[in-house]
Amino acid sequence: MGWLDPASLGDGEKLMGMGAWVIAGMDVMWSKADLCIREVASKVLGVSRGNFGGHKGDWWWNGEVEAKWKAKKAAYEWVECVAREWRSLRKFIRQQRRS
């Protein structure tokens, strides 16, 4: 086991000491191994709790994205404005033709 550091070897010994591999039935053995691995992992890696205080989808929203969004919104408003003017102009022309 040359790729394991001494701390990792110690964790394996902890698992053996906890009785994770005692044979009493496969389900019991795997359940006990699962609990032991989780316990050792939480001791080694630590446990994080709570939320980070932001929305999950907000990580990509920055100044550049906001500037492009505002430009697109302004352009769409301009298109809508022009479309409204054209609609009113076409309506006026149709009314003139009918009368």
C-alpha positions as CSV (number, residue, x, y, z in Angstrom):
1,M,0.0,0.0,0.0
2,G,2.6,2.5,-1.1
3,W,0.0,5.1,-2.2
4,L,-1.5,5.5,1.2
5,D,-0.1,8.0,3.6
6,P,0.4,7.0,7.3
7,A,-2.9,8.8,8.3
8,S,-4.9,6.7,5.8
9,L,-3.3,3.6,7.1
10,G,-4.3,4.6,10.6
11,D,-7.9,5.1,9.4
12,G,-7.9,1.6,8.0
13,E,-6.8,0.3,11.4
14,K,-9.6,2.4,13.0
15,L,-12.1,0.6,10.8
16,M,-10.7,-2.8,11.8
17,G,-10.8,-1.8,15.4
18,M,-14.5,-0.7,15.1
19,G,-15.3,-4.2,13.9
20,A,-16.5,-3.2,10.5
21,W,-15.4,-6.4,8.9
22,V,-16.8,-8.9,11.5
23,I,-18.7,-11.5,9.7
24,A,-22.2,-11.8,11.1
25,G,-24.1,-11.7,7.8
26,M,-23.6,-9.7,4.7
27,D,-26.2,-7.0,5.4
28,V,-25.0,-6.5,9.0
29,M,-21.4,-6.3,7.8
30,W,-22.1,-3.8,5.1
31,S,-24.3,-1.6,7.4
32,K,-21.6,-1.6,10.0
33,A,-18.9,-0.9,7.4
34,D,-21.0,2.0,6.1
35,L,-21.4,3.5,9.5
36,C,-17.7,3.1,10.3
37,I,-16.6,4.7,7.0
38,R,-18.9,7.6,7.4
39,E,-17.7,8.2,11.0
40,V,-14.0,8.1,10.0
41,A,-14.7,10.3,6.9
42,S,-16.5,12.9,9.1
43,K,-13.6,12.9,11.5
44,V,-11.0,13.3,8.8
45,L,-12.8,15.6,6.4
46,G,-15.0,17.5,8.8
47,V,-18.7,18.1,8.5
48,S,-20.3,21.1,6.9
49,R,-23.7,22.3,8.1
50,G,-26.2,24.8,6.9
51,N,-26.5,26.6,3.6
52,F,-24.2,29.1,2.1
53,G,-26.7,31.9,2.0
54,G,-27.3,32.2,-1.8
55,H,-29.6,30.9,-4.5
56,K,-28.3,27.8,-6.3
57,G,-28.6,29.4,-9.7
58,D,-27.0,32.7,-8.9
59,W,-23.4,31.6,-9.2
60,W,-23.1,32.7,-12.9
61,W,-24.8,36.1,-12.5
62,N,-22.1,38.8,-12.7
63,G,-21.6,42.3,-14.0
64,E,-21.0,41.2,-17.6
65,V,-24.1,39.0,-17.7
66,E,-26.2,41.8,-16.2
67,A,-24.9,44.3,-18.8
68,K,-25.7,42.0,-21.7
69,W,-29.2,41.3,-20.1
70,K,-29.9,45.1,-19.8
71,A,-28.8,45.7,-23.4
72,K,-31.0,42.9,-24.7
73,K,-33.9,44.1,-22.7
74,A,-33.5,47.7,-24.0
75,A,-33.3,46.4,-27.6
76,Y,-36.4,44.3,-27.1
77,E,-38.2,47.4,-25.7
78,W,-37.2,49.3,-28.8
79,V,-38.4,46.6,-31.1
80,E,-41.7,46.5,-29.3
81,C,-42.0,50.3,-29.5
82,V,-41.4,50.2,-33.3
83,A,-43.8,47.3,-33.7
84,R,-46.5,49.3,-31.8
85,E,-45.9,52.2,-34.1
86,W,-46.1,50.0,-37.2
87,R,-49.3,48.4,-35.9
88,S,-50.9,51.7,-35.3
89,L,-49.8,52.9,-38.7
90,R,-51.2,49.8,-40.4
91,K,-54.5,50.2,-38.5
92,F,-54.7,53.8,-39.6
93,I,-54.1,52.9,-43.3
94,R,-56.8,50.1,-43.1
95,Q,-59.2,52.6,-41.6
96,Q,-58.4,55.1,-44.4
97,R,-59.0,52.5,-47.1
98,R,-62.4,51.5,-45.7
99,S,-63.7,55.0,-45.4
